[in-house]
Amino acid sequence: MAERPNIILCMCDQLRAFEVGCYGNPLIRTPHLDRLATEGVRFETAVTTFPVCMAARSVTLSGQYNRCCTGGVGNVCTPLPGGVIHFPQYPVSGRPHLQDPTLAEILRGLGYHTSAIGKWHIHSWPQDVGFDDYVIPRMNHAHRAQLFSENGGPEFSPDGFSVDYECDRVEELLRGRAGGKEPFFLFYNISPPHCPMSDGPERYLSMYRPEDIPIRANVDLTKPLPDQEHWFKIYRWDYRYYNLHLPYTEDLPADFTLRRVIAEYYGMTTWVDDAVGRMLATLDSTGLARDTIVVFTSDHGDYLGSHGRVQKGDLHEESIRIPMLVRWPARLRPATVGAQVMGLVDTMPTLLGLVGEPVPAHVHGRNLATVVRGEATRLADDHAVVETGHGVGIRTPSHLYGLPFRQGTRELAASPHYFWDVAADPFELRNLAGNGAQPALAQDLDRRLREWDRATPWAAPGKD
């Protein structure tokens, strides 16, 4: 047995907590995630630190807020002629972001072998931020005919579905590490339930009937969404529609309603669960399970029609609430954490705390190891801060309070744009901002958020 535990940080893309069985969904089939929750520690309230892909992943590896680790960069989109959005296909050389030691670099310094498998979407190549080896796809989402690079080598396209190929590589890595004396860190990223929905296996796409899908109280099925046809095509075909404009993406199926979008999202979520099941089965069969810390989470959520919106990016529960499950059979007792909000920025320092290492001074996130181990129910600062491209918010166990930026600046406005009593109004149907409700609490949350803003300066990205 290795002196230090192995670590697997497993992150899927765009999965909100409400669509996982152990978070109360009555229909979804997620037995393997539910098993993780039963055997480990489940945070009832966990939030992304920035609800878009690249920013959230950069925060997770760096332990720093996005305004510091990337200078506030979101998804690094490049405009093409005609206003077409283009995502960079691969990372850039050098290290424009993540200037300070990452989780992978710190663990490698402790004797860990570091690997990354699956979606990357961080500005630098993995080897530049601490990974010994990696297999990553192009950034554009595709579950069939996806192109990969292994350790920066030439592109290749494996047969079948990319999720299944990545599962094969995870199983191969785990079998190869079994019995070894060197601990390993695996950053395993699963692209679904992020679109394109049409690119998944048919058994998952037809697994849930649209008419059976539970609809959240903040979804109005009687009104079409803004630009509904455009967004439904993105859910269906992703970049093959909005970037390549392939002819077959111009016509939606006649029955492609919001209910069907959500039903297919459910199916893609069960696909994620099955991938996690394969990983857990391999940990069991190789004898690695007992001394391996497994963290499962997501980079952000998805509106799926809530508040008349799609995708992610703003301060609503559907956009920011994510699953957060931590299992370490050798050391952790099963538990549910209800009094402490965890943010993605806390992942890095918490993992370092669990393996008995001090948290470096450059890290902004909090070490929640005492909460995970059950030695404390919460820290004094039980909240989490969420950045967006429009402002910042603070999520406590019961409330979500948001301050926008002044137009054209990075300065916080004088008044909030969101104030949700999530405990009493879980679907955020009554915005309390500006109406004088709960004044003492509003004043306290405003103070805390402004103190965080003053203490967390913006940093310019580094040079390549």
N, C-alpha and C positions, 0 to 999 in steps of 0.2 A: 504494500500500500504506500502511495506517495505521502510524504510528510505534510504536504499542503493539499487541500481538496482541489479536484478539477473544477472548472467553471464552464458552464454553457449559458450564454446569454442569447436567448431565442426571441427574435422580434419579428412579428408579422406586420403587414402593411394595411393600415386603415381599418382596423378592427376596434369598434367601440365596445365598451364593457357590457352594454345591455344585450348584446347578442352572444353571450356565453352562458351555458347552463348554470355554472356555479355562481353567476351574478344574477340569477333569478329568471332567465328566459325560460318559459315553459315549453317551448317547441323545439328549439335548436338542439342538435345532436352533437355534443362536444364531450364525449366520455373521457377522453384522455386529458383534456384540460381540467375537467372536473376531478379526475384522479389526482392531478397535481395539487389542486386546491385541498382535497381531502387529506393528502399526505404531507402537505407543506403549509406555508403561511400565505394567506390571501389578504391583500389590502382591499378593503371595501371601497375606499376612495383613492384612486390613483389617477393622475392627470399627466398628459403630455406637457412638456415645458414650452413647446412651440408647435402648433398644430399644422405643420407641413413637413414633408418627408425629410429633406436634406437637413433642415435646421434641427429637427428632433433627433436625428441620428448623430449629428455632430455634437449636440448637447450630451447625448448618452455616453459617447466614448470619451468626451473631454471632461465631464463633470462641471462644465462651465455654462453660464447662460449664453444664449446665441449671440447677443450683442457683443460679447467678449470673445467667444471662440471663433466667430466668423465675421465679426463686425456688423452683424445684423442681416447677413445674406439669407434669402429664403431658399428657393429651389434652383437658383442660378439658371434662369431661362435666357435664351439668346433669341432676339427677334430676327426673323427672316423677312425678305421683301414681301410686302403685302400684309404685314402684321401677323404672319403665321408664327406660332410659338414653337420653338425648337429647344429641346433639352440636350445638353451635351451627352454624347454617346458613352464616353468613358471619362474617368477623372483626368485632371491635368497633372503634368509633371511638376515636381517641387512641392512646396508646402505653403500655399497662400493662406490657409486656415489652420486651426488646431496647432497653434504655435507652442503650447506647453505640453509636457508629457501626457500622453493619453493612457487610458486604462490598459490597453495592450502593451504599451511601452513599459509601464510600471510593473505589470505582471511578468513581462519578459525579463526585466531586471531582477525579479525574484526567482527566476529559474523556470518559468512557464514556457512551453511551446505554444505559439499563438497562431491561430488559423481563422480565416473568414470564409464562409460558404454562403452563397445566395446574394440577394439584392444588396448593393453597396450604397450608392447615392450619397457619397461624401466627396468633397472636392478633390482631395488628394488620393493617390493610389494607396492601397493598403500597406505596401512595404514602407511607405514614407511616414506612416503613423504607427508602426510597431508590430506589423503582422509578418510572421515568418513565411507563411504560404497562404494562398487564397484561390478560390474559383468564384468569379463574379460575372454576372451577365451585363449586357448593355443596359443603360439606364431605362430606355423605353420599355414599358411593361408589355410582355408577351409570355404566354404560357406554352405556346407551341412555336416551333421554328425560332427559338431564342438563340442568340449568339452569346458565347462565353469567352472569357480569357482566363487561363490558368497561369498565375504568377507572371502576368504581363506578356504572355506568349501569344502566338497567332490565334485569331478567332476560330472557333469551331461551333458547330450546332449539333447537339446530341439528339438522338431519336426520341420521339415521344414528348411528354410534357416536362417542362423545365423543373417544376416542383418535384416530380418523381426522380429526375436526374440528381437534383440537389440532395434528396433523401438518400439516394445510393451513395453519394460522396460522403455524407455525414456518417452513414453506417460503416463505410470503408475506413474513415478516419478513426471512429471509435474502436473498431476491431483492431486497428493498427496500434492504438495507444494502450489497449488492455494489457495489463501486466507490466507496463513500463514504470520506471522510477521517476521519470520527469513528468510533473503535472502539466495539464494542458488547459488552455483557454480557447474556447470556440465561440465565435460570433456568428450565429446561424440566423439568417434572414429569409423569411418566407414571404413571397410577394403577394399572394391573395390575403384577404378578400378584395384587395384593390383590383379594379377593372384592368383588362377587358373581360367582362363576364362571358362573352361568347367563346372565349379561348379555353374554357375549362372542360373537363370530362363531362360527357352527357349525364352520367349517373348522378353527378352533383348538381348539375343545372336543373334536372327534373326531380330532385329529391324532395322539394317542398312545393306544395300547391299554393299559388298566389292567394287563393281565397282563404287559406288557413293562417296566413301570416298575421300576427298581432300587430296592430297599428298604434303607434304612440299617440297620446292625446294631443300633441302639438303638430300633428300632420293633418292637413285638410285635403281629403281626397276629392272634394267637390271642385277644387280650383286647380287649374294647371300650374305647374311651376314656371317661373320666369325662364324663357329660352328652353322650354322643356324638351323639345325635339333635339336640339343641339346637345343637351346634357345627357339625354338618354342614349344618343349615339356614342358619346364618350364612355358612358358606363358599358355599352355593348362592345365597342371596338377600340377605345382608347386612341393611341397615336396613329393607328392605321386610318382613323377617321380624321382627327383634328390636324394631323401633320401630313400624312401621305395622301389623304382624300381618295383612297381606293374606291373604285366605282361601287363595289358591293356594300360599302358602308353608307350609301346614300338613302337607303330605304329600310326603315325599321319594320320588324314583324308587326302585324296588325294588332296583336294582343300584348304589345310591349308597354304595359302600364307601370305605374310606380309600384304596385303590388308585385309585379313580376320582377322588377329591378331588385326589390328587397328579398324576394324568394330566391333569386339567383345569388344574391349576397349571402344568404343563409347557406346555400349549397357550397359556395366557395369557402365559407368559414368552416364547414365540416371537413372540407379538403385540408385546410390548415390543421385541424384537429387530428386527422389521420396521419399527417406528416409528423406531428408531435408524437403520436402513438408509435410510429416506426422508430423514432429516436429513443423513446422510453424503453421500448422492447429491446433495443440493442444495448442500452445501458444495463438492463436486467441480465441479458444473456451473456454479456462479457464480464459481469461482476463489478462493473464500474459504478453502479447506481448509488451505493451506500456513501461513497466518498466523492460524489460529484454534486456541486451546487448547480441547480437548474433554475434559471429565471426565465419566465415567459411573460412577454408584454407586447405592446403595439406602439407604433410611432405616434399615432393619433387616431381619431374616430372618423365618422362619416355622418353627415346630416341625414341622408336618405329621405329627404322631404320634410323633415322637422323644421318648423319656422319658415316654411316655404323655401328651403335652401337645399343645396346638394354639396357633396364633397366635404370640405373642411376649411379651417382658417380663422374662425372667430370664437368669441367667448360664450359658447353654449355647451351644455353637457354632452350633446351628441358629438361635438367636434373635439372635446378635450378629454372626456372620460375614457380610460383604457383599462384593460385587465393588468394586474400585477400579481404574479404568483411566484413564490420562492420555495424551493424544496431542497433540503439537504438531510437525507435520512439519518446520517451519523450524528447530527448535532441539533437539528431543529424539531421542536414539537409542533404538531398541527395546530393551527390557530387562525382566527380571523381578526385582523386589525381594523377597528372601527373608529378610533379616536384620533388617528394620525393620517393626514393626507400626505401621500408620497408623490413626488414629481420625477420625471425621467432624469432630471439633473442629479437626483439623489442616488441613482443606480450605481455609478462608479464608486463614490465614497462608501456606500453601504457594502458593496462587495469587498472592498479593501478592509473594511471593519470586520467583516465575517472571517477573513483569513488572517486577522490579527495584525494588520499593517496600519500605520498612521496615515492620515489623509494629508496630502501635500497642501501647502499654503495657497497654491494657485487655484485650488478646487473651490467652487461656490456651493455645490450641493452638500447636503447634510448626511452624516453617517447615521443611518437608522438601524444599525446592527443590534442595539439594545432592544429596540422595538421588535425586530424580527425574531430575536431570541426569546422574547417574552419577559425580559427583565424590566421593561417599562411599557406602559400603554401608549405613551406619546412623549414627544419632546416639548419643551416650552413653546417653541414655534411650530405649532401643529398644522400650519397652513403650507400651501405651495404657491409659487408665483408662476404665471403663464404669460409668456410673451406672444404677441401677434404682430403682423405687419401694420396694424392700425392702432395699437396701444398695448397696455399690460393689464393683467388681472390678478386677483388674489383669491384662491379657493381655500376656504376653511372647511371643516367637517360639515358645516351647515349652510354656508353662504358663498356666493361668487360675486365679486365686486370688480368693476372694470373702469379704467381711465383711458380715454383716447389720447392720441397725440394731437397737439395743435396742428392745424392744416399746414402741410409742407415742412414740418419740423419734427424733431425728436423730443420735444418738450411736452410734458403731460399737461392736459387741459385743466381748467379750473374745476370742472364738474364731471361726474361719472356719466358714462353712457349706458352702463349696465349695473344693476344691483338686484341680484336674484336671491331670494330666500329659498334655497334648494330643498331644505328639510320640509318646509311647509308647502312648497310649490315645485315639485320635482320636474315638471315639464316646462318650467320657466314661462308661464303664461302671463305673469304679472310683473312687469319691470318696475321696481321700486325707485329707480334712479330719478331724483328730482322731485319726488312727491312728499318728501318729509318723513317718510316711514322709517322706523327704527333708527332715529337720529344718532344716538350714542354709538351704536354699532357701526353705522355708516361712517361716522367721524373717525372711529378707531381704525377701520379698514383703510380709509383714505390715508390716514397718517402712516400706517405700516407700509402701504404701497409706495408712498412718496419717499419714505426713508429707504426702502429697497432701491428705488430709482436713483437716489443720490449716491448710494453706496456701491452701485453697480455701473461703472462708467462704460461708455461705448468704446470699443477698440477697433482701430483700422485693421483690415486683413493684412497679413504679412506679404512679402514679395516672393515670387516664384524662385 
